[in-house]
Amino acid sequence: MKKIFILTLIMFLGFYGCMVGPDFQKPVVDAPARYHYDSSTVVDTVLNLEWWSLFNDSILERLIDTALVKNQDVLIAASRVQEARYVVGYTKSDQYPSFGYTGEGSRNKLSLLGNEPSTFNSFSALGNVNWELDFWGKYRRATESARAQLLAGEYGKRAVMVSLISEVATNYFLLLDYRARLEISRYTLLTRQKGLEIMKAKYQHGTIPEIDLNQAEIQEAIAAAAIPSFERLVAKTENALQVLLGQNPGPLTSVSRLDQIMPPDSVPAGLPSRLIERRPDILQIEQILASQTARIGIAQAMRFPSFSLTASLGLASGELSSFLSSNSATWSFSGGLVGPLFNFGKNKRRVEIERQRTEQARLNYQKTVLNAFKEVEDALVEVHTYTKELSSLQRQLKAASNAARLSNERYNGGVTSYLEVLDSERSLFNAQLSVAETYQQELNAYVRLYKALGGGWISRAEKDQTQ
């Protein structure tokens, strides 16, 4: 009975002894009460929807679905999560005894003190147990650190997916913008080629000076030069999108038009304090900090002695015929104590190293939170200002279109010089390009806002869990 009690006590101390080192405490962040450019009092709902569906573009939704399945960065992140899961099991196994076995058979010839050499056999089969008691919590802290790394990996995967969704949407809207500006350039070139033919005819008939013809040729060349520039940008953006989709670079056969995309309604940003609970990159850094905090305990445990138990049980005999007899049974049991005595402060410095690394992780957490607040504020101001800028540019485009029409009428009527026509056409072309570009920037401002808020469903399972 006494032996059973002692054995039970040893096992209890091995599994549930004290754990040295600090326990993780979530850092306290001084979050602002509200965002500067968010005047809404409505609670944000970005977590309750697939935000990219608000653009009402089935092609964009299909591209994002493909990217989430085939993108290489997502697959790499998923593999890292699986690796971290195995590391947890690998690390946790150090808390328990390890069981093994040995078997040996030998025949020896030995001569002692000049006597006649004797020959003897030796056979043994032993099962052994080795166990280092986790009295100070070294292995439990290591498992705690590994579990935090696993959570960090899972949040890291989510961060990769959030970033991927945003990249696909950003490049998609950029592609639509480049295609729209390419179409504007081609139409402008066609118009200017027709105008140039008229100017050539007038010059041949002596009704206009050569400088007017040269000015028309310049404007035609400007429009012609814009086409290969936008063709290049279209091709490179298509290649970038294909790689994001996990596919070979090449053209996208089917996309929408830029003017078919409608921006979502105003997005309530919600409380800044909720951002800390939602952004996957913040949650990832938080778990990295937790993992590093546990390493302080590992380093502290290494300053104390370690206790180990070793036991073996089996059979040993000099003759194979009597190997299985009761007289061949053998066993052994031993305990060991190993600890540092004097190492010139090495173990103490190891603890201080881990403390400083933990402080670095804490500061990195605070930096990540501050950058998250900044990204939301930047995205909010972009949405706010691009909407205003686009409205002004659309008024400018309307005026430039009318001015170009009137300038041509005035020139054909002999009321004004060709310089006015050139200036009006140049203003119209630039206004058309600016409206397309700014509209793309407005759409991508919403993309950056959703990304900064950390919202949006990543998987169907996540969505189903809250319904």
Secondary structure as a PSIPRED ss2 file (coil, helix, strand):
# PSIPRED VFORMAT (PSIPRED V4.0)

   1 M C   1.000  0.000  0.000
   2 K H   0.000  1.000  0.000
   3 K H   0.000  1.000  0.000
   4 I H   0.000  1.000  0.000
   5 F H   0.000  1.000  0.000
   6 I H   0.000  1.000  0.000
   7 L H   0.000  1.000  0.000
   8 T H   0.000  1.000  0.000
   9 L H   0.000  1.000  0.000
  10 I H   0.000  1.000  0.000
  11 M H   0.000  1.000  0.000
  12 F H   0.000  1.000  0.000
  13 L H   0.000  1.000  0.000
  14 G H   0.000  1.000  0.000
  15 F H   0.000  1.000  0.000
  16 Y H   0.000  1.000  0.000
  17 G C   1.000  0.000  0.000
  18 C C   1.000  0.000  0.000
  19 M C   1.000  0.000  0.000
  20 V C   1.000  0.000  0.000
  21 G C   1.000  0.000  0.000
  22 P C   1.000  0.000  0.000
  23 D C   1.000  0.000  0.000
  24 F C   1.000  0.000  0.000
  25 Q C   1.000  0.000  0.000
  26 K C   1.000  0.000  0.000
  27 P C   1.000  0.000  0.000
  28 V C   1.000  0.000  0.000
  29 V C   1.000  0.000  0.000
  30 D C   1.000  0.000  0.000
  31 A C   1.000  0.000  0.000
  32 P C   1.000  0.000  0.000
  33 A C   1.000  0.000  0.000
  34 R C   1.000  0.000  0.000
  35 Y C   1.000  0.000  0.000
  36 H C   1.000  0.000  0.000
  37 Y C   1.000  0.000  0.000
  38 D C   1.000  0.000  0.000
  39 S C   1.000  0.000  0.000
  40 S C   1.000  0.000  0.000
  41 T C   1.000  0.000  0.000
  42 V C   1.000  0.000  0.000
  43 V C   1.000  0.000  0.000
  44 D C   1.000  0.000  0.000
  45 T C   1.000  0.000  0.000
  46 V H   0.000  1.000  0.000
  47 L H   0.000  1.000  0.000
  48 N H   0.000  1.000  0.000
  49 L C   1.000  0.000  0.000
  50 E C   1.000  0.000  0.000
  51 W H   0.000  1.000  0.000
  52 W H   0.000  1.000  0.000
  53 S H   0.000  1.000  0.000
  54 L H   0.000  1.000  0.000
  55 F H   0.000  1.000  0.000
  56 N C   1.000  0.000  0.000
  57 D C   1.000  0.000  0.000
  58 S H   0.000  1.000  0.000
  59 I H   0.000  1.000  0.000
  60 L H   0.000  1.000  0.000
  61 E H   0.000  1.000  0.000
  62 R H   0.000  1.000  0.000
  63 L H   0.000  1.000  0.000
  64 I H   0.000  1.000  0.000
  65 D H   0.000  1.000  0.000
  66 T H   0.000  1.000  0.000
  67 A H   0.000  1.000  0.000
  68 L H   0.000  1.000  0.000
  69 V H   0.000  1.000  0.000
  70 K H   0.000  1.000  0.000
  71 N C   1.000  0.000  0.000
  72 Q H   0.000  1.000  0.000
  73 D H   0.000  1.000  0.000
  74 V H   0.000  1.000  0.000
  75 L H   0.000  1.000  0.000
  76 I H   0.000  1.000  0.000
  77 A H   0.000  1.000  0.000
  78 A H   0.000  1.000  0.000
  79 S H   0.000  1.000  0.000
  80 R H   0.000  1.000  0.000
  81 V H   0.000  1.000  0.000
  82 Q H   0.000  1.000  0.000
  83 E H   0.000  1.000  0.000
  84 A H   0.000  1.000  0.000
  85 R H   0.000  1.000  0.000
  86 Y H   0.000  1.000  0.000
  87 V H   0.000  1.000  0.000
  88 V H   0.000  1.000  0.000
  89 G H   0.000  1.000  0.000
  90 Y H   0.000  1.000  0.000
  91 T H   0.000  1.000  0.000
  92 K H   0.000  1.000  0.000
  93 S H   0.000  1.000  0.000
  94 D H   0.000  1.000  0.000
  95 Q H   0.000  1.000  0.000
  96 Y C   1.000  0.000  0.000
  97 P C   1.000  0.000  0.000
  98 S E   0.000  0.000  1.000
  99 F E   0.000  0.000  1.000
 100 G E   0.000  0.000  1.000
 101 Y E   0.000  0.000  1.000
 102 T E   0.000  0.000  1.000
 103 G E   0.000  0.000  1.000
 104 E E   0.000  0.000  1.000
 105 G E   0.000  0.000  1.000
 106 S E   0.000  0.000  1.000
 107 R E   0.000  0.000  1.000
 108 N E   0.000  0.000  1.000
 109 K E   0.000  0.000  1.000
 110 L E   0.000  0.000  1.000
 111 S C   1.000  0.000  0.000
 112 L C   1.000  0.000  0.000
 113 L C   1.000  0.000  0.000
 114 G C   1.000  0.000  0.000
 115 N C   1.000  0.000  0.000
 116 E C   1.000  0.000  0.000
 117 P C   1.000  0.000  0.000
 118 S E   0.000  0.000  1.000
 119 T E   0.000  0.000  1.000
 120 F E   0.000  0.000  1.000
 121 N E   0.000  0.000  1.000
 122 S E   0.000  0.000  1.000
 123 F E   0.000  0.000  1.000
 124 S E   0.000  0.000  1.000
 125 A E   0.000  0.000  1.000
 126 L E   0.000  0.000  1.000
 127 G E   0.000  0.000  1.000
 128 N E   0.000  0.000  1.000
 129 V E   0.000  0.000  1.000
 130 N E   0.000  0.000  1.000
 131 W E   0.000  0.000  1.000
 132 E E   0.000  0.000  1.000
 133 L E   0.000  0.000  1.000
 134 D C   1.000  0.000  0.000
 135 F C   1.000  0.000  0.000
 136 W C   1.000  0.000  0.000
 137 G C   1.000  0.000  0.000
 138 K H   0.000  1.000  0.000
 139 Y H   0.000  1.000  0.000
 140 R H   0.000  1.000  0.000
 141 R H   0.000  1.000  0.000
 142 A H   0.000  1.000  0.000
 143 T H   0.000  1.000  0.000
 144 E H   0.000  1.000  0.000
 145 S H   0.000  1.000  0.000
 146 A H   0.000  1.000  0.000
 147 R H   0.000  1.000  0.000
 148 A H   0.000  1.000  0.000
 149 Q H   0.000  1.000  0.000
 150 L H   0.000  1.000  0.000
 151 L H   0.000  1.000  0.000
 152 A H   0.000  1.000  0.000
 153 G H   0.000  1.000  0.000
 154 E H   0.000  1.000  0.000
 155 Y H   0.000  1.000  0.000
 156 G H   0.000  1.000  0.000
 157 K H   0.000  1.000  0.000
 158 R H   0.000  1.000  0.000
 159 A H   0.000  1.000  0.000
 160 V H   0.000  1.000  0.000
 161 M H   0.000  1.000  0.000
 162 V H   0.000  1.000  0.000
 163 S H   0.000  1.000  0.000
 164 L H   0.000  1.000  0.000
 165 I H   0.000  1.000  0.000
 166 S H   0.000  1.000  0.000
 167 E H   0.000  1.000  0.000
 168 V H   0.000  1.000  0.000
 169 A H   0.000  1.000  0.000
 170 T H   0.000  1.000  0.000
 171 N H   0.000  1.000  0.000
 172 Y H   0.000  1.000  0.000
 173 F H   0.000  1.000  0.000
 174 L H   0.000  1.000  0.000
 175 L H   0.000  1.000  0.000
 176 L H   0.000  1.000  0.000
 177 D H   0.000  1.000  0.000
 178 Y H   0.000  1.000  0.000
 179 R H   0.000  1.000  0.000
 180 A H   0.000  1.000  0.000
 181 R H   0.000  1.000  0.000
 182 L H   0.000  1.000  0.000
 183 E H   0.000  1.000  0.000
 184 I H   0.000  1.000  0.000
 185 S H   0.000  1.000  0.000
 186 R H   0.000  1.000  0.000
 187 Y H   0.000  1.000  0.000
 188 T H   0.000  1.000  0.000
 189 L H   0.000  1.000  0.000
 190 L H   0.000  1.000  0.000
 191 T H   0.000  1.000  0.000
 192 R H   0.000  1.000  0.000
 193 Q H   0.000  1.000  0.000
 194 K H   0.000  1.000  0.000
 195 G H   0.000  1.000  0.000
 196 L H   0.000  1.000  0.000
 197 E H   0.000  1.000  0.000
 198 I H   0.000  1.000  0.000
 199 M H   0.000  1.000  0.000
 200 K H   0.000  1.000  0.000
 201 A H   0.000  1.000  0.000
 202 K H   0.000  1.000  0.000
 203 Y H   0.000  1.000  0.000
 204 Q H   0.000  1.000  0.000
 205 H C   1.000  0.000  0.000
 206 G C   1.000  0.000  0.000
 207 T C   1.000  0.000  0.000
 208 I C   1.000  0.000  0.000
 209 P C   1.000  0.000  0.000
 210 E H   0.000  1.000  0.000
 211 I H   0.000  1.000  0.000
 212 D H   0.000  1.000  0.000
 213 L H   0.000  1.000  0.000
 214 N H   0.000  1.000  0.000
 215 Q H   0.000  1.000  0.000
 216 A H   0.000  1.000  0.000
 217 E H   0.000  1.000  0.000
 218 I H   0.000  1.000  0.000
 219 Q H   0.000  1.000  0.000
 220 E H   0.000  1.000  0.000
 221 A H   0.000  1.000  0.000
 222 I H   0.000  1.000  0.000
 223 A H   0.000  1.000  0.000
 224 A H   0.000  1.000  0.000
 225 A H   0.000  1.000  0.000
 226 A H   0.000  1.000  0.000
 227 I H   0.000  1.000  0.000
 228 P H   0.000  1.000  0.000
 229 S H   0.000  1.000  0.000
 230 F H   0.000  1.000  0.000
 231 E H   0.000  1.000  0.000
 232 R H   0.000  1.000  0.000
 233 L H   0.000  1.000  0.000
 234 V H   0.000  1.000  0.000
 235 A H   0.000  1.000  0.000
 236 K H   0.000  1.000  0.000
 237 T H   0.000  1.000  0.000
 238 E H   0.000  1.000  0.000
 239 N H   0.000  1.000  0.000
 240 A H   0.000  1.000  0.000
 241 L H   0.000  1.000  0.000
 242 Q H   0.000  1.000  0.000
 243 V H   0.000  1.000  0.000
 244 L H   0.000  1.000  0.000
 245 L C   1.000  0.000  0.000
 246 G C   1.000  0.000  0.000
 247 Q C   1.000  0.000  0.000
 248 N C   1.000  0.000  0.000
 249 P C   1.000  0.000  0.000
 250 G C   1.000  0.000  0.000
 251 P C   1.000  0.000  0.000
 252 L C   1.000  0.000  0.000
 253 T C   1.000  0.000  0.000
 254 S C   1.000  0.000  0.000
 255 V C   1.000  0.000  0.000
 256 S C   1.000  0.000  0.000
 257 R C   1.000  0.000  0.000
 258 L H   0.000  1.000  0.000
 259 D H   0.000  1.000  0.000
 260 Q H   0.000  1.000  0.000
 261 I C   1.000  0.000  0.000
 262 M C   1.000  0.000  0.000
 263 P C   1.000  0.000  0.000
 264 P C   1.000  0.000  0.000
 265 D C   1.000  0.000  0.000
 266 S C   1.000  0.000  0.000
 267 V C   1.000  0.000  0.000
 268 P C   1.000  0.000  0.000
 269 A C   1.000  0.000  0.000
 270 G C   1.000  0.000  0.000
 271 L C   1.000  0.000  0.000
 272 P H   0.000  1.000  0.000
 273 S H   0.000  1.000  0.000
 274 R H   0.000  1.000  0.000
 275 L H   0.000  1.000  0.000
 276 I H   0.000  1.000  0.000
 277 E H   0.000  1.000  0.000
 278 R H   0.000  1.000  0.000
 279 R C   1.000  0.000  0.000
 280 P H   0.000  1.000  0.000
 281 D H   0.000  1.000  0.000
 282 I H   0.000  1.000  0.000
 283 L H   0.000  1.000  0.000
 284 Q H   0.000  1.000  0.000
 285 I H   0.000  1.000  0.000
 286 E H   0.000  1.000  0.000
 287 Q H   0.000  1.000  0.000
 288 I H   0.000  1.000  0.000
 289 L H   0.000  1.000  0.000
 290 A H   0.000  1.000  0.000
 291 S H   0.000  1.000  0.000
 292 Q H   0.000  1.000  0.000
 293 T H   0.000  1.000  0.000
 294 A H   0.000  1.000  0.000
 295 R H   0.000  1.000  0.000
 296 I H   0.000  1.000  0.000
 297 G H   0.000  1.000  0.000
 298 I H   0.000  1.000  0.000
 299 A H   0.000  1.000  0.000
 300 Q H   0.000  1.000  0.000
 301 A H   0.000  1.000  0.000
 302 M C   1.000  0.000  0.000
 303 R C   1.000  0.000  0.000
 304 F C   1.000  0.000  0.000
 305 P C   1.000  0.000  0.000
 306 S E   0.000  0.000  1.000
 307 F E   0.000  0.000  1.000
 308 S E   0.000  0.000  1.000
 309 L E   0.000  0.000  1.000
 310 T E   0.000  0.000  1.000
 311 A E   0.000  0.000  1.000
 312 S E   0.000  0.000  1.000
 313 L E   0.000  0.000  1.000
 314 G E   0.000  0.000  1.000
 315 L E   0.000  0.000  1.000
 316 A E   0.000  0.000  1.000
 317 S E   0.000  0.000  1.000
 318 G C   1.000  0.000  0.000
 319 E C   1.000  0.000  0.000
 320 L H   0.000  1.000  0.000
 321 S H   0.000  1.000  0.000
 322 S H   0.000  1.000  0.000
 323 F C   1.000  0.000  0.000
 324 L C   1.000  0.000  0.000
 325 S C   1.000  0.000  0.000
 326 S H   0.000  1.000  0.000
 327 N H   0.000  1.000  0.000
 328 S H   0.000  1.000  0.000
 329 A E   0.000  0.000  1.000
 330 T E   0.000  0.000  1.000
 331 W E   0.000  0.000  1.000
 332 S E   0.000  0.000  1.000
 333 F E   0.000  0.000  1.000
 334 S E   0.000  0.000  1.000
 335 G E   0.000  0.000  1.000
 336 G E   0.000  0.000  1.000
 337 L E   0.000  0.000  1.000
 338 V E   0.000  0.000  1.000
 339 G C   1.000  0.000  0.000
 340 P C   1.000  0.000  0.000
 341 L C   1.000  0.000  0.000
 342 F C   1.000  0.000  0.000
 343 N C   1.000  0.000  0.000
 344 F C   1.000  0.000  0.000
 345 G C   1.000  0.000  0.000
 346 K H   0.000  1.000  0.000
 347 N H   0.000  1.000  0.000
 348 K H   0.000  1.000  0.000
 349 R H   0.000  1.000  0.000
 350 R H   0.000  1.000  0.000
 351 V H   0.000  1.000  0.000
 352 E H   0.000  1.000  0.000
 353 I H   0.000  1.000  0.000
 354 E H   0.000  1.000  0.000
 355 R H   0.000  1.000  0.000
 356 Q H   0.000  1.000  0.000
 357 R H   0.000  1.000  0.000
 358 T H   0.000  1.000  0.000
 359 E H   0.000  1.000  0.000
 360 Q H   0.000  1.000  0.000
 361 A H   0.000  1.000  0.000
 362 R H   0.000  1.000  0.000
 363 L H   0.000  1.000  0.000
 364 N H   0.000  1.000  0.000
 365 Y H   0.000  1.000  0.000
 366 Q H   0.000  1.000  0.000
 367 K H   0.000  1.000  0.000
 368 T H   0.000  1.000  0.000
 369 V H   0.000  1.000  0.000
 370 L H   0.000  1.000  0.000
 371 N H   0.000  1.000  0.000
 372 A H   0.000  1.000  0.000
 373 F H   0.000  1.000  0.000
 374 K H   0.000  1.000  0.000
 375 E H   0.000  1.000  0.000
 376 V H   0.000  1.000  0.000
 377 E H   0.000  1.000  0.000
 378 D H   0.000  1.000  0.000
 379 A H   0.000  1.000  0.000
 380 L H   0.000  1.000  0.000
 381 V H   0.000  1.000  0.000
 382 E H   0.000  1.000  0.000
 383 V H   0.000  1.000  0.000
 384 H H   0.000  1.000  0.000
 385 T H   0.000  1.000  0.000
 386 Y H   0.000  1.000  0.000
 387 T H   0.000  1.000  0.000
 388 K H   0.000  1.000  0.000
 389 E H   0.000  1.000  0.000
 390 L H   0.000  1.000  0.000
 391 S H   0.000  1.000  0.000
 392 S H   0.000  1.000  0.000
 393 L H   0.000  1.000  0.000
 394 Q H   0.000  1.000  0.000
 395 R H   0.000  1.000  0.000
 396 Q H   0.000  1.000  0.000
 397 L H   0.000  1.000  0.000
 398 K H   0.000  1.000  0.000
 399 A H   0.000  1.000  0.000
 400 A H   0.000  1.000  0.000
 401 S H   0.000  1.000  0.000
 402 N H   0.000  1.000  0.000
 403 A H   0.000  1.000  0.000
 404 A H   0.000  1.000  0.000
 405 R H   0.000  1.000  0.000
 406 L H   0.000  1.000  0.000
 407 S H   0.000  1.000  0.000
 408 N H   0.000  1.000  0.000
 409 E H   0.000  1.000  0.000
 410 R H   0.000  1.000  0.000
 411 Y H   0.000  1.000  0.000
 412 N H   0.000  1.000  0.000
 413 G C   1.000  0.000  0.000
 414 G C   1.000  0.000  0.000
 415 V C   1.000  0.000  0.000
 416 T C   1.000  0.000  0.000
 417 S C   1.000  0.000  0.000
 418 Y H   0.000  1.000  0.000
 419 L H   0.000  1.000  0.000
 420 E H   0.000  1.000  0.000
 421 V H   0.000  1.000  0.000
 422 L H   0.000  1.000  0.000
 423 D H   0.000  1.000  0.000
 424 S H   0.000  1.000  0.000
 425 E H   0.000  1.000  0.000
 426 R H   0.000  1.000  0.000
 427 S H   0.000  1.000  0.000
 428 L H   0.000  1.000  0.000
 429 F H   0.000  1.000  0.000
 430 N H   0.000  1.000  0.000
 431 A H   0.000  1.000  0.000
 432 Q H   0.000  1.000  0.000
 433 L H   0.000  1.000  0.000
 434 S H   0.000  1.000  0.000
 435 V H   0.000  1.000  0.000
 436 A H   0.000  1.000  0.000
 437 E H   0.000  1.000  0.000
 438 T H   0.000  1.000  0.000
 439 Y H   0.000  1.000  0.000
 440 Q H   0.000  1.000  0.000
 441 Q H   0.000  1.000  0.000
 442 E H   0.000  1.000  0.000
 443 L H   0.000  1.000  0.000
 444 N H   0.000  1.000  0.000
 445 A H   0.000  1.000  0.000
 446 Y H   0.000  1.000  0.000
 447 V H   0.000  1.000  0.000
 448 R H   0.000  1.000  0.000
 449 L H   0.000  1.000  0.000
 450 Y H   0.000  1.000  0.000
 451 K H   0.000  1.000  0.000
 452 A H   0.000  1.000  0.000
 453 L H   0.000  1.000  0.000
 454 G C   1.000  0.000  0.000
 455 G C   1.000  0.000  0.000
 456 G C   1.000  0.000  0.000
 457 W C   1.000  0.000  0.000
 458 I C   1.000  0.000  0.000
 459 S C   1.000  0.000  0.000
 460 R H   0.000  1.000  0.000
 461 A H   0.000  1.000  0.000
 462 E H   0.000  1.000  0.000
 463 K H   0.000  1.000  0.000
 464 D H   0.000  1.000  0.000
 465 Q H   0.000  1.000  0.000
 466 T C   1.000  0.000  0.000
 467 Q C   1.000  0.000  0.000
